[in-house]
Amino acid sequence: MRSPLIVATLGLLLLADLAQAHTLVATSNMIINATQRTLNFTSDTTTSIRDSKIVREAHDDAASFVASDGEIRGAHLEAALNTLRTRVPEARDASDQVLAEAILAL
């Protein structure tokens, strides 16, 4: 009588572990894809943008923007977004989220 109960319990634990592993893989893939997008954009930016005072000053605002999922938009970030879109052709079509992540990666 106990044997089927033990087998059923072990089976449920195995299924739970598989579900958690699948969730971990999906989350990891999302993080890797976001990082690749950021790195691809960052590698295309010029050294002058990386050294731009306006872009460097936007780091904290970019962090707040990314952490708040776009809810917090600081003045430094707005200035940096405008600068990037003016100076870097690839940035003109990029979303604010991608640009903020690129600023954080600089």
C-alpha positions in Angstrom: 0.0 0.0 0.0 2.8 2.4 0.8 4.8 1.5 -2.3 2.4 3.1 -4.8 2.1 6.2 -2.7 5.9 6.6 -2.6 6.2 6.0 -6.3 3.4 8.6 -7.0 5.2 11.2 -4.7 8.5 10.6 -6.4 6.8 11.0 -9.8 5.3 14.3 -8.8 8.6 15.6 -7.4 10.3 14.7 -10.7 7.6 16.6 -12.7 8.0 19.6 -10.5 11.8 19.6 -11.0 11.3 19.3 -14.8 9.0 22.3 -14.7 11.4 24.4 -12.7 14.3 23.4 -15.1 12.2 24.5 -18.1 11.4 27.8 -16.5 15.1 28.4 -15.7 16.0 27.7 -19.3 13.4 30.1 -20.6 14.5 32.8 -18.3 18.1 32.3 -19.2 17.3 32.5 -22.9 15.5 35.8 -22.4 18.4 37.3 -20.5 20.9 36.1 -23.1 18.8 37.5 -26.0 18.5 40.9 -24.2 22.3 40.9 -23.5 23.1 40.0 -27.2 20.8 42.9 -28.4 22.6 45.3 -26.1 26.1 44.1 -27.0 25.3 44.2 -30.7 24.2 47.8 -30.4 27.1 48.7 -28.1 29.7 47.3 -30.4 28.3 49.5 -33.2 28.6 52.7 -31.3 31.7 54.8 -31.8 34.3 55.7 -29.2 33.2 59.3 -29.3 29.7 58.2 -28.1 31.2 56.1 -25.3 33.3 59.1 -24.2 30.4 61.6 -24.5 29.7 63.4 -21.2 26.0 63.5 -21.9 25.8 59.7 -22.4 28.0 59.0 -19.3 25.9 61.3 -17.1 22.8 59.3 -18.2 24.0 56.1 -16.6 21.9 56.4 -13.4 18.8 57.6 -15.3 19.2 54.6 -17.7 19.4 52.2 -14.8 16.2 53.7 -13.3 14.5 53.5 -16.7 15.4 49.9 -17.2 14.6 48.9 -13.6 11.2 50.6 -13.8 10.4 49.1 -17.2 10.3 52.5 -18.7 8.3 54.3 -16.1 11.1 56.6 -14.8 12.5 58.9 -17.4 15.2 61.3 -16.2 16.4 64.4 -17.9 19.9 63.0 -18.4 18.5 59.9 -20.1 16.3 62.1 -22.5 19.4 64.1 -23.4 21.4 61.0 -24.1 18.7 59.4 -26.2 18.5 62.5 -28.3 22.3 62.6 -28.6 22.5 58.9 -29.6 19.7 59.2 -32.2 21.4 62.3 -33.7 24.9 60.9 -33.9 24.4 57.1 -34.5 22.3 56.1 -37.5 21.5 52.7 -35.9 20.1 54.3 -32.9 17.3 56.2 -34.8 15.2 53.1 -35.1 16.1 51.5 -31.7 13.7 51.6 -28.8 14.3 53.6 -25.7 14.7 50.3 -23.8 17.5 49.1 -26.1 19.3 52.4 -26.0 19.0 52.6 -22.2 20.5 49.1 -21.9 23.3 50.1 -24.3 24.1 53.1 -22.1 24.3 50.8 -19.1 26.7 48.5 -21.0 29.1 51.3 -21.9 
